[in-house]
Amino acid sequence: MINDHFLQPLSRTEARHHRGRRRIWLLSFMQYDLGYIDLEQGTLQPIDNPFGTRLSPMS
């Protein structure tokens, strides 16, 4: 199970709290959002392509 002690080493990666009843954190490194950590379930849900383009292509 993931607990708050797991997030302490990630403080340099700017783990941000996602508001709501459940304790879900958005894990970011530099400008990239890597995934969500659910502290109640003890799971990590990665984002499909965190390094993909952020802007939609012009057509």
Phi and psi in degrees as a GROMACS rama.xvg file:
@    title "Ramachandran Plot"
@    xaxis  label "Phi"
@    yaxis  label "Psi"
@TYPE xy
-81.0554  131.575  ILE-2
-126.909  -177.06  ASN-3
-62.5101  -26.5318  ASP-4
-66.3551  -27.8189  HIS-5
-65.3127  -34.3402  PHE-6
-79.414  -18.5976  LEU-7
-59.2697  -46.2251  GLN-8
-66.2774  -17.6436  PRO-9
-89.0558  6.9604  LEU-10
-60.825  -29.3202  SER-11
-72.8868  -17.1331  ARG-12
-95.1631  7.4589  THR-13
57.5354  58.6141  GLU-14
-69.7354  118.619  ALA-15
-106.507  142.687  ARG-16
-78.6772  132.08  HIS-17
-96.6938  120.054  HIS-18
-64.4009  147.714  ARG-19
147.066  179.768  GLY-20
-71.249  -40.5421  ARG-21
-78.5904  151.725  ARG-22
-89.4896  89.7139  ARG-23
-118.181  131.021  ILE-24
-116.623  140.65  TRP-25
-90.6491  121.808  LEU-26
-96.1513  120.371  LEU-27
-124.598  147.503  SER-28
-130.713  120.643  PHE-29
57.1285  -121.625  MET-30
-100.038  8.33307  GLN-31
-102.056  129.607  TYR-32
-87.6244  116.986  ASP-33
-92.6575  -33.1885  LEU-34
167.932  -175.272  GLY-35
-116.502  136.068  TYR-36
-107.346  121.593  ILE-37
-99.2198  107.906  ASP-38
-71.4837  -27.7576  LEU-39
-73.5446  -42.1193  GLU-40
-84.6899  -21.5335  GLN-41
73.0127  36.6055  GLY-42
-124.562  157.835  THR-43
-119.365  124.166  LEU-44
-109.386  102.081  GLN-45
-71.4415  152.649  PRO-46
-80.8128  141.614  ILE-47
-50.3073  -55.7744  ASP-48
-137.75  85.8035  ASN-49
-67.4436  -19.2557  PRO-50
-101.488  7.43518  PHE-51
-69.6975  173.611  GLY-52
-67.4167  146.03  THR-53
-96.1769  -17.0911  ARG-54
-106.311  142.99  LEU-55
-77.3811  141.952  SER-56
-66.4169  147.51  PRO-57
-81.8907  138.295  MET-58
